[in-house]
Amino acid sequence: MKPAVLMLCVGMLIGIAGCGDSIKEFPCAKASGVVMCEGSPVQGAMVYFSPKSTGKSAEVGKPGFAITDEAGRFVLSTYGTGDGAVVGPHVVRVTTSKEFPCDCIGEETLDLMNVDIVADKDNEFEVKLPKRTAPAQKNPFDDPEEEKE
């Protein structure tokens, strides 16, 4: 795994674990789904559900995070493993891994869809990645020596 991707994964996992009692926990509901690229499941994709601000409060809660399995399935975690996502509106983003490439775009800066997480419900989503229309750009931060291995 590339160092940058590894660091991102480690950072997200630390964030999921929490930072102690000082973090306000917002109510969560179960949330899961599948990531697809042109009808095929995407393995190893990092899925982010980022809460959106509503009303006058700037507090929205932590993002939910998951990594897809070999069938493209994911179960979101926010404060604990598999607890879902914060109740309310979210923007969904997906980052795809170089280890499991596909012909679709998966970038953490691309908003794929807006969804609502509903309390007391198993929220299930199909996230469809858009087809790549141009060749993938080389990441200037990738280590060229690592690609030779």
C-alpha atoms as one frame of an Amber mdcrd trajectory, in Angstrom:
protein
   0.000   0.000   0.000   1.287   3.486  -0.842   2.517   5.524   2.157   0.023
   8.329   1.495  -2.936   5.925   1.347  -1.667   4.065   4.417  -1.359   7.326
   6.374  -4.875   8.352   5.315  -6.278   4.996   6.459  -4.450   5.174   9.786
  -5.649   8.747  10.319  -9.262   7.810   9.593  -9.096   4.811  11.921  -7.699
   6.978  14.712 -10.508   9.445  14.062 -13.073   6.654  14.267 -11.612   5.491
  17.569 -12.265   8.946  18.981 -10.299  11.299  21.140 -11.750  10.610  24.558
 -14.680  12.023  26.469 -14.308  15.543  25.049 -16.026  14.583  21.766 -19.752
  15.148  21.697 -21.474  12.089  20.301 -24.429  12.746  18.045 -27.132  10.078
  17.569 -26.275   7.530  14.875 -28.288   5.096  12.783 -27.098   1.990  10.949
 -25.848   2.805   7.464 -24.399   0.495   4.837 -24.372  -0.127   1.134 -22.366
  -0.965  -1.943 -20.012   1.004  -4.227 -20.396   0.279  -7.932 -18.468   1.164
 -11.109 -20.375   0.499 -14.320 -22.386  -2.287 -12.682 -19.411  -3.959 -10.964
 -18.595  -3.761  -7.242 -15.517  -1.759  -6.227 -13.241  -3.457  -3.695 -10.983
  -1.463  -1.354 -12.768   1.882  -1.796 -12.777   4.300   1.148 -16.306   5.607
   1.754 -16.969   8.859   3.643 -20.354  10.160   4.788 -19.776  13.762   5.924
 -22.588  15.394   7.934 -23.932  18.666   6.542 -24.830  21.640   8.685 -28.535
  22.308   9.154 -30.185  25.192  10.945 -28.091  27.587  13.003 -25.738  25.094
  14.673 -22.237  24.648  13.325 -21.940  21.327  15.163 -22.746  18.419  12.886
 -20.882  15.389  14.275 -18.113  13.188  12.986 -18.036  11.743   9.473 -18.826
   8.067   8.992 -16.145   5.939   7.337 -15.800   2.454   5.838 -13.690   0.435
   3.404 -15.499  -1.762   0.879 -15.025  -5.525   0.887 -14.546  -7.787  -2.162
 -18.260  -7.458  -2.984 -18.093  -3.645  -2.825 -20.110  -3.656   0.427 -19.503
  -1.289   3.316 -20.804  -0.722   6.852 -20.200   2.785   8.186 -18.504   3.495
  11.509 -18.542   6.875  13.258 -17.910   6.586  17.005 -17.552   2.807  17.155
 -17.238  -0.123  14.787 -20.354  -0.526  12.632 -22.445   2.039  14.542 -23.481
   3.797  11.317 -23.577   7.524  10.606 -24.839  10.610  12.405 -28.570  11.131
  11.878 -29.272  13.880   9.339 -28.113  15.019   5.895 -24.719  13.969   4.508
 -22.584  14.347   1.432 -21.031  11.086   0.184 -17.477  10.824  -1.128 -15.488
   7.761  -2.214 -11.770   7.325  -2.796 -10.653   4.326  -4.820  -7.432   2.454
  -4.193  -4.669   1.826  -6.732  -4.607  -1.795  -5.537  -8.188  -2.189  -6.854
  -8.390   0.131  -9.871 -11.551   0.725 -11.847 -12.585   2.866 -14.826 -14.517
   5.254 -12.596 -13.596   8.358 -10.637 -13.065   7.970  -6.913 -11.631  11.110
  -5.318 -12.147  12.463  -1.803 -12.911  15.929  -3.212 -15.785  14.777  -5.455
 -19.267  14.965  -3.919 -21.097  11.930  -5.328 -24.504  12.237  -3.708 -26.493
  13.773  -0.890 -28.294  11.401   1.458 -30.305  11.519   4.676 -29.530   9.175
   7.538 -32.825   8.399   9.266 -33.021   7.398  12.947 -34.224   3.901  13.872
 -33.820   2.653  10.307 -31.251   0.530   8.480 -30.121   3.069   5.887 -28.944
   1.267   2.724 -27.281   3.054  -0.219 -25.935   2.233  -3.660 -23.084   4.597
  -4.510 -22.426   4.739  -8.258 -19.048   6.146  -9.241 -18.987   8.274 -12.410
 -17.098   6.878 -15.412 -13.639   8.337 -15.975 -13.648  10.355 -19.199  -9.915
  11.160 -19.270  -6.838   9.160 -18.275  -6.068   9.207 -14.568  -3.661  11.932
 -13.542  -0.437  10.856 -11.875  -0.301  11.934  -8.235   2.780  14.154  -7.817
   3.181  12.865  -4.254   3.502   9.205  -5.249   6.947   7.693  -4.729   8.305
   6.651  -8.175  10.738   4.228  -6.496   7.851   2.339  -4.896   6.263   1.673
  -8.324   9.396  -0.176  -9.513   8.963  -2.927  -6.918
